[in-house]
Amino acid sequence: MTPKVAAVTGGSAGIGKAICEDLLAQGYEVVSLARRKAEIDHPKLHSLEVDLSDRAATGEAVRELVERFAPTTIVHNAGVIRAALLPEVNLDDLDALVDLHLGCAIQLVQGALPAMRAQRFGRVVLLSSRAALGLATRTSYSATKAGMLGMARTWALELAADGITVNVVAPGPIRTDMFYDVVEAGSEKERALAASVPVKRLGESADVARAVRFFADPDNSFVTGQVLYVCGGTSIGSLVL
């Protein structure tokens, strides 16, 4: 039996919390890495409190994660937006998003890789975004979320022979706290956005968690290097926030 131990970044709220809850329901031991403790009452849920935008702190957390839990499933969900039109883009924001969206993923997978290779099994799921296809005010966010796609495809090729799959889930407009930092809850803008989505609703965190579950499933060993847009059809149409 393959040990089902998963590490989920940003597991304390929103999509990350839903992913933790879903994996717990599938029988996984789950470790949340986030700035706050995950408020989930379950005996198989563990929390490591860490600022994943801090490279040194992330390195320490990864060492503890590997020593205590040896996860063979990595779900990198943590993210921030830092919205700005091009003239106002701050390069410090870009650096921060590179560290969080890309650098953190590298640190996590590098740390988990020896255990994965020893067991000839691993699942890596990166949470990108529909914004990787382009969205106004998202220079830094879109660039780093698009970078995840190339990184995942590269890792999929490098790690396939070790029994390790690497895939990407790219959510569209999902009703989370981060979404409501940009769009006021109950506003006309929110209603107009929902109406513009081809399926005529905004997404829920559970929609994304189900997609992550598919890629994380030990039986899905023939699916790697793929991107699944969980976006209500907005990746094949237009989206205006």
C-alpha positions in Angstrom: 0.0 0.0 0.0 1.3 3.5 -0.9 1.4 5.7 2.2 -1.1 8.5 1.7 0.6 11.5 3.3 -0.1 14.9 1.7 1.4 18.3 2.3 -0.9 21.2 1.3 0.3 24.8 1.3 -2.1 27.5 2.3 -4.3 24.9 4.0 -5.8 27.3 6.6 -8.4 28.9 4.5 -10.3 29.0 1.2 -9.3 26.5 -1.5 -6.4 25.1 0.6 -8.7 24.3 3.5 -11.2 22.6 1.2 -8.3 20.5 -0.3 -7.2 19.5 3.2 -10.7 18.4 4.1 -11.2 16.5 0.9 -7.9 14.6 1.2 -8.7 13.8 4.9 -12.0 12.3 3.7 -10.0 10.1 1.3 -8.0 8.7 4.2 -4.9 10.9 3.8 -2.6 12.1 6.6 -2.5 15.8 5.8 0.0 18.5 6.8 -1.0 22.1 6.2 1.7 24.7 5.8 0.4 28.2 6.2 0.8 31.4 8.3 -2.1 30.3 10.5 -3.0 26.9 12.0 -5.6 25.1 10.0 -8.9 25.1 11.9 -9.9 21.6 11.0 -10.8 19.2 13.8 -9.4 15.9 12.6 -6.8 13.4 14.1 -4.9 13.1 10.8 -4.6 16.9 10.3 -1.3 18.6 11.3 -0.3 22.2 10.9 3.1 23.8 10.4 2.8 27.6 10.8 5.2 29.3 8.3 5.4 32.4 6.1 6.0 30.6 2.7 7.1 33.9 1.1 10.2 33.8 3.4 12.7 31.5 1.7 14.7 30.7 4.9 11.6 30.0 6.9 10.2 27.8 4.2 13.4 25.8 4.1 13.2 25.1 7.8 9.5 24.1 7.5 10.3 21.8 4.6 13.0 20.1 6.7 10.6 19.6 9.6 7.9 18.4 7.1 10.2 15.8 5.6 11.7 14.5 8.9 8.3 14.2 10.6 6.0 13.1 7.8 7.8 12.1 4.6 5.0 13.2 2.3 4.7 11.6 -1.1 1.9 14.0 -2.2 2.6 17.7 -2.5 -0.2 20.2 -3.2 1.1 23.8 -3.6 -1.9 26.0 -3.3 -0.6 29.1 -1.4 -0.8 32.3 -3.4 -1.4 36.0 -3.4 -2.4 38.4 -6.2 -0.7 41.8 -5.9 -2.9 43.4 -8.5 -1.6 46.4 -10.5 -1.9 47.9 -14.0 1.5 47.8 -15.8 2.6 51.4 -15.0 2.2 50.6 -11.2 3.8 47.2 -11.2 6.3 46.9 -8.3 9.2 44.7 -8.9 9.4 43.8 -5.2 5.9 42.4 -5.6 7.1 40.3 -8.6 10.0 39.0 -6.5 7.6 38.1 -3.7 5.3 36.2 -6.1 8.3 34.4 -7.7 9.4 33.2 -4.3 5.9 32.1 -3.2 4.5 30.6 -6.4 7.6 29.1 -7.9 10.5 29.1 -5.4 8.3 27.6 -2.6 7.2 24.8 -5.0 10.8 24.0 -5.8 11.8 23.9 -2.2 8.9 21.6 -1.3 9.4 19.1 -4.1 13.2 19.1 -3.7 12.6 18.2 0.0 10.1 15.5 -0.7 11.9 14.0 -3.7 14.1 11.5 -1.9 11.2 9.8 -0.1 9.2 9.8 -3.3 12.0 8.2 -5.3 12.6 5.6 -2.5 9.0 4.5 -2.7 8.9 5.0 -6.5 5.7 7.0 -6.0 4.8 10.6 -5.9 2.1 13.1 -6.7 2.7 16.8 -7.2 -0.2 19.2 -7.9 0.4 22.9 -8.5 -2.4 25.4 -8.2 -2.0 27.9 -11.0 -4.9 30.1 -12.2 -7.0 30.9 -15.2 -5.2 34.2 -15.1 -2.1 32.4 -16.5 -3.9 33.0 -19.9 -3.9 36.7 -19.2 -6.0 39.2 -17.2 -5.7 42.9 -16.7 -3.9 44.1 -13.5 -2.3 40.7 -13.1 1.3 41.2 -14.5 3.1 39.6 -11.6 0.4 37.1 -10.7 -0.2 35.9 -14.3 3.5 35.7 -15.0 4.3 33.5 -12.0 1.1 31.4 -12.4 2.0 30.8 -16.0 5.5 29.8 -14.9 4.0 27.0 -12.9 2.8 25.4 -16.2 6.2 25.2 -17.7 7.8 24.1 -14.5 5.2 21.3 -14.1 5.7 20.0 -17.6 9.5 20.0 -17.1 9.2 18.1 -13.8 6.7 15.7 -15.4 9.3 14.7 -17.9 12.2 14.5 -15.4 10.3 12.5 -12.8 8.0 10.1 -14.8 10.4 7.2 -14.6 10.4 7.4 -10.8 6.6 6.9 -10.6 6.0 10.6 -9.8 3.3 12.6 -11.7 3.2 16.4 -11.8 0.0 18.2 -12.8 -1.6 21.6 -12.5 -5.1 22.7 -11.5 -5.9 26.2 -12.7 -9.0 27.7 -11.0 -11.1 30.5 -12.5 -13.3 32.8 -10.4 -13.7 31.0 -7.1 -15.6 32.4 -4.1 -12.8 32.8 -1.5 -11.6 35.5 0.8 -8.9 36.4 -1.8 -11.6 36.7 -4.5 -13.6 39.1 -2.2 -10.5 41.2 -1.6 -10.9 42.1 -5.3 -14.7 41.9 -5.8 -17.1 43.2 -3.1 -19.4 40.5 -1.9 -23.0 40.9 -3.0 -22.0 43.7 -5.4 -23.3 44.3 -8.9 -19.7 43.5 -10.1 -20.0 40.1 -8.5 -23.4 39.4 -10.1 -22.2 40.6 -13.5 -19.1 38.4 -13.2 -21.2 35.3 -12.4 -23.4 36.0 -15.3 -20.4 36.3 -17.7 -19.2 32.8 -16.7 -20.4 30.2 -19.3 -21.9 28.0 -16.6 -23.6 31.0 -15.0 -22.1 30.8 -11.6 -18.9 31.4 -9.6 -16.9 28.4 -8.5 -16.6 27.0 -5.0 -13.5 25.8 -3.2 -14.9 22.2 -3.4 -14.9 22.4 -7.2 -11.1 22.8 -7.1 -10.6 20.2 -4.3 -12.3 17.6 -6.5 -9.8 18.3 -9.3 -6.9 18.1 -7.0 -8.2 14.7 -5.7 -8.2 13.4 -9.3 -4.5 14.3 -9.9 -3.5 13.1 -6.4 -5.1 9.7 -6.7 -2.5 6.9 -6.6 -4.4 5.1 -9.4 -3.9 8.0 -11.8 -0.3 7.1 -12.8 -0.9 7.6 -16.5 -1.8 11.3 -16.2 1.2 13.7 -16.0 2.2 17.1 -17.3 -1.4 18.2 -17.7 -3.4 21.4 -16.8 -7.0 21.2 -15.7 -8.9 24.5 -15.8 -11.6 24.6 -13.1 -13.1 27.8 -14.4 -16.7 27.3 -15.5 -15.6 27.7 -19.1 -13.8 31.1 -18.8 -10.6 29.6 -20.2 -12.3 29.3 -23.5 -14.1 32.6 -23.4 -13.6 36.1 -22.1 -13.5 37.1 -18.4 -13.7 40.7 -17.2 -13.3 41.5 -13.5 
